[in-house]
Amino acid sequence: MSGVLYAEDCGVNSSALSQAAATEMLDHLNPDVMVSTERVGRNENGIYYNMRGRDYGMGRARIDLLFDEAMVRGIPTLAVGDGGNEIGMGLVSDVVKISVPFAAPGDCPCGGGIGATSGADILMTAAVSNWGCTAICAAMAMRTGDARLIHTPKMEARMLEVMTANGLINSADGIIDGHVDGIRDTTHIALAELADAITRKALL
Amino acid sequence: MSGVLYAEDCGVNSSALSQAAATEMLDHLNPDVMVSTERVGRNENGIYYNMRGRDYGMGRARIDLLFDEAMVRGIPTLAVGDGGNEIGMGLVSDVVKISVPFAAPGDCPCGGGIGATSGADILMTAAVSNWGCTAICAAMAMRTGDARLIHTPKMEARMLEVMTANGLINSADGIIDGHVDGIRDTTHIALAELADAITRKALL
């Protein structure tokens, strides 16, 4: 099979089995490209930390190993992140260590920081990872001249509604609603509106 | 009477009578501050040009004379503009002449350009004047710590609806709708949403 493998689709839940699973999965799927957004990667001690320096790797798929294996194989990888602890941020680990809370050596219980070690062929940083993805869609629409690739405000609204209906939590407040990274849903829809309006006008 | 005099409220329709009317009006109202947004001012030859270099001064109140008189009297003036032909832009006339279409000497039928000669104590330039006003409201909310001064997306939507219901034209397309400066209404509402979200969070 040849296609896009979305990192969030994978169900590898044990560090011990992850490397073998990553190898097998890539053998089987042989993807054309791999895209990760805001997906945590292990730090230099193999721990998965959230932005507040808390180990939250329990039961979590080791998607970063999948990306590391993809890079070894020369499969193109694109990673989007906003906090320093995501896949891809290994490319800018020096900056993460001095700029991000809980990222300096010794900031975390393991003796390291939250910064991820995994890189990517292309790293896109954004104030909010979702906004980076919106920008990527806009860039794809511009490159191809196809407005159908724009991530519209209607799509953003539907995405937030579906995610909420399926129980995804707003981690900043610990409740289930359409807020992302502590920012209310209407703001994300507004961001998509601006990107849509700018891109659509440029495509006229 | 002491209060805010909104430029758009004035009904002075003849250049010949305008200076006397401006004097009388300021004598009577004695405003604390005067605010102008996107209001055309005369060029160096006394002509009122739109952004395409067309004389559209016919039947138009000479509000710029009111602001000139206010500055002579030391009444604080604030002007917002986005095109170079508005009250306040006289402060940056050199930049307008070399940066704005139809603003260089000789670009207009009178031999001059569209650039306005009137200044202001404070000039705020913006990509769209309305956005500058939204930013001013945000700044006022921040200075006073009062979120009620925020120009909310709901207020923006209502404003565009009321303006449209009262027949104000979308000058870019020559029709009556909620578009402003060639940008659709949903984008202006989105801009207000971003300013609202940022300001409200900063005030927490």
Boltz contact constraints between the chains, C-beta under 6 A:
constraints:
  - contact:
      token1: [A, 186]
      token2: [B, 193]
      max_distance: 6.0
  - contact:
      token1: [A, 187]
      token2: [B, 193]
      max_distance: 6.0
  - contact:
      token1: [A, 187]
      token2: [B, 197]
      max_distance: 6.0
  - contact:
      token1: [A, 190]
      token2: [B, 190]
      max_distance: 6.0
  - contact:
      token1: [A, 190]
      token2: [B, 193]
      max_distance: 6.0
  - contact:
      token1: [A, 190]
      token2: [B, 194]
      max_distance: 6.0
  - contact:
      token1: [A, 193]
      token2: [B, 186]
      max_distance: 6.0
  - contact:
      token1: [A, 193]
      token2: [B, 187]
      max_distance: 6.0
  - contact:
      token1: [A, 193]
      token2: [B, 190]
      max_distance: 6.0
  - contact:
      token1: [A, 194]
      token2: [B, 190]
      max_distance: 6.0
  - contact:
      token1: [A, 197]
      token2: [B, 187]
      max_distance: 6.0
